[in-house]
Amino acid sequence: MDFPAEPFRIKVVERIKRTTREERERKIAEAGYNVFAIPAEDIFIDLLTDSGTSAMSDNQWAGIMHGDESYAGGRNFFHLQDVVRKIFGYEHFIPTHQGRVAENLLFSTLLSPGKVVPNNIHFDTTRANVQANGGLALDCAAKVAYCPDEEHPFKGNMDVELLEKAILEHGVANIPVVMLTITNNSGGGQPVSMENVRQVSALLHKYGIPLFFDACRFAENCWFIKQREPGYRDKSVLEIAQELFSYGDGCTMSAKKDALVNIGGFLCTNDGELALRIKTKLILIEGFPTYGGLAGRDLEAIARGLEEVVDEDYLAYRVGQVKGLADELEAHGIPFIKPAGGHAVYLNAKKFLPHIPPAQFPGQSLAVELYREGGVRACEIGSLMFGATEAPEMELVRLAIPRRVYTSAHMQFVADVLCRISERKESLRGYRIVWQPPVLRHFMAKLEPVV
């Protein structure tokens, strides 16, 4: 694999457990063929998510010792607020214990039955939070987002014409906010261009609709802008981020991604009245607005992580590691969303397992087989996650790579496991659901093989 060497040294290691195939067969059956239900200690390479799974730096761990656990007005809040304002530029900063709480606070404040929230593509928890508050989660991604083999530099872009059509169809009064997810997680971790951000912003200002970013992978998105968009090669990632967020009115963020921590999130806005309404609700369900459900030590780790994530040596390594895995899979003819995303490789399960129909969850079949074959855990993003009402356009399996955790040898192991599966892929079977919860079914559903 060819990608930049890690810009860090490893000072602490954690032993990971090896299991036999027989043990994995038993574990996956006990889990109802749902990889979320497998105990983490029985996973060898865990690519289920990049959320909250990063390795923190020595600088972040040192910051934890500076945690001010005062109930109100702790110094770590003010440090984090300064860092957030430097990068994102918004006036009001509200910490939460993770990103989906920020989403819930925003949507429960703005939405009522019949309201519509467009996005390029909503991720699962964002969509669920919109729907739980009576709204319609509307996807307006560019058509190229649904073309897995097309090498487009910004497949995360919003379709501006489709967005305007939605505004005219549903009415400005029924669209309290538009979200733009950077990078576009459900669409393969693909970036959004600065030009597209400008176009979306201009359209929404025309209609007086606020633009909020789902900013959890903002640094990776800005790195792609620097590498791929004319006029940005000589700008720093920090400068690119500052420009990008200047086109919006606020953001939500799970700090468990690009802030390089294991817990935390926040919401930002320039709307003082909205901020006051959200802070009032925050006190009820999370805590005082200067800690938002987090310990002071966590606030400090987030502040330092946000400063570290815009380091360009780190980003070259981070995105390069993902591309290195993708290049290895490409060499062996294993289909994935092209080009490789910023935080994950998204396997094209529909193309890999064409004999399994969407109703039998080809992505879940591949995810189960990854664990059975090599103890690798990955996440289905297809009919199990999104197909409760109708089949989604793509059947994907996300290999989400935790930040600063795995080496090139680990990535080679994952590629080798997929190559072994590929040799007998026609033997894989589909699955059917035997029990599911009413929302976000993929987290807890129980399945069985189709005989």
Secondary structure, DSSP 8 states (H G I E B T S, - for coil): ------SS------------HHHHHHHHHHTTT-GGGS-GGG-SEE-S-SSS-----HHHHHHHTT----SSS-HHHHHHHHHHHHHH--SEEEEESSHHHHHHHHHHHH--TT-EEEESS--HHHHHHHHHTT-EEEE-B-GGGG-TT---TTTT-B-HHHHHHHHHHH-GGG---EEEESSBTTTTSB---HHHHHHHHHHHHHHT--EEEE-TTHHHHHHHHHHHSTT-TTS-HHHHHHHHHHTSSEEEEETTTTT--SS-EEEEES-HHHHHHHHHHHHHHT--TTTTTS-HHHHHHHHHHHHHHT-HHHHHHHHHHHHHHHHHHHHTT--B-SS--SSEEEEEHHHH-TTS-GGG-HHHHHHHHHHHHHSEE-EEESHHHH-SSS--S--EEEEE--TTT--HHHHHHHHHHHHHHHTTGGG---EEEEE--SSSHHHH-EEEE--
